[in-house]
Amino acid sequence: MKKLLPILILALSFSVSFNALAQDNKQDQQNAHKEKWEKFRQDKHDFYVKTMELTPEQAEKFIPLYDEMERLKFEATRQVRRESRAIMNADNVTDEQYKEAAEHAAALKEQELKIENEYYTRFCEILTPRQQFLYHRCEPEFQKKMVHKGKPGGDKKPQECK
């Protein structure tokens, strides 16, 4: 019994320290992910401001509105993904449940388009006609930039959309 107590104490201390390390590691991963996401968003904002030639006043109004639109689109997409994942992980899914999930997925593009059109109307109050035109070219150009970023010479491609 005297030998068992030190072993139990030692095992308990290892367990507590490993748990603490795991929590610290998880927190570090979450912080790193958050930092990467914030850098990505800032890079995207900078790209839009530069490409659309926004004044500081326009950028101050446009960027929060754009972020709001992106958040709404993300939430709509997240809901469809959650529903799809729930069905994929469920047993005994009915045809009606599959049909409903498929309809929601099909309606997602329409819902995103509705959000984009609503916000585009609001963007027109901030942007000049030229900037409105450039806005529509920004997203595909930014995506190309991100794809080429990891490749040798990737920072050279593509040119700012003008």
Contacts in CASP RR format, 6 or more apart in sequence:
PFRMAT RR
TARGET T0000
AUTHOR 0000-0000-0000
METHOD contacts of the structure
MODEL  1
MKKLLPILILALSFSVSFNALAQDNKQDQQNAHKEKWEKFRQDKHDFYVK
TMELTPEQAEKFIPLYDEMERLKFEATRQVRRESRAIMNADNVTDEQYKE
AAEHAAALKEQELKIENEYYTRFCEILTPRQQFLYHRCEPEFQKKMVHKG
KPGGDKKPQECK
41 67 0 8 1.000
44 142 0 8 1.000
45 59 0 8 1.000
45 63 0 8 1.000
45 66 0 8 1.000
47 138 0 8 1.000
47 141 0 8 1.000
47 142 0 8 1.000
47 145 0 8 1.000
47 160 0 8 1.000
48 54 0 8 1.000
48 62 0 8 1.000
48 63 0 8 1.000
48 66 0 8 1.000
48 135 0 8 1.000
48 138 0 8 1.000
48 142 0 8 1.000
49 59 0 8 1.000
49 63 0 8 1.000
50 160 0 8 1.000
51 134 0 8 1.000
51 137 0 8 1.000
51 138 0 8 1.000
51 141 0 8 1.000
51 160 0 8 1.000
51 161 0 8 1.000
51 162 0 8 1.000
52 62 0 8 1.000
52 127 0 8 1.000
52 131 0 8 1.000
52 134 0 8 1.000
52 135 0 8 1.000
52 138 0 8 1.000
53 130 0 8 1.000
53 131 0 8 1.000
53 134 0 8 1.000
54 62 0 8 1.000
54 127 0 8 1.000
54 131 0 8 1.000
58 126 0 8 1.000
58 127 0 8 1.000
58 131 0 8 1.000
61 126 0 8 1.000
62 123 0 8 1.000
62 126 0 8 1.000
62 127 0 8 1.000
65 119 0 8 1.000
65 122 0 8 1.000
65 123 0 8 1.000
65 126 0 8 1.000
66 119 0 8 1.000
66 123 0 8 1.000
68 119 0 8 1.000
69 115 0 8 1.000
69 116 0 8 1.000
69 119 0 8 1.000
72 115 0 8 1.000
73 112 0 8 1.000
73 115 0 8 1.000
73 116 0 8 1.000
76 108 0 8 1.000
76 111 0 8 1.000
76 112 0 8 1.000
76 115 0 8 1.000
77 108 0 8 1.000
77 112 0 8 1.000
79 104 0 8 1.000
80 101 0 8 1.000
80 104 0 8 1.000
80 105 0 8 1.000
80 108 0 8 1.000
83 101 0 8 1.000
83 104 0 8 1.000
84 101 0 8 1.000
84 105 0 8 1.000
87 93 0 8 1.000
87 97 0 8 1.000
87 98 0 8 1.000
87 101 0 8 1.000
90 97 0 8 1.000
120 132 0 8 1.000
123 132 0 8 1.000
123 135 0 8 1.000
124 132 0 8 1.000
127 135 0 8 1.000
134 161 0 8 1.000
134 162 0 8 1.000
137 161 0 8 1.000
138 161 0 8 1.000
141 158 0 8 1.000
141 160 0 8 1.000
141 161 0 8 1.000
144 157 0 8 1.000
144 158 0 8 1.000
145 157 0 8 1.000
145 158 0 8 1.000
148 154 0 8 1.000
148 155 0 8 1.000
148 157 0 8 1.000
148 158 0 8 1.000
149 155 0 8 1.000
END
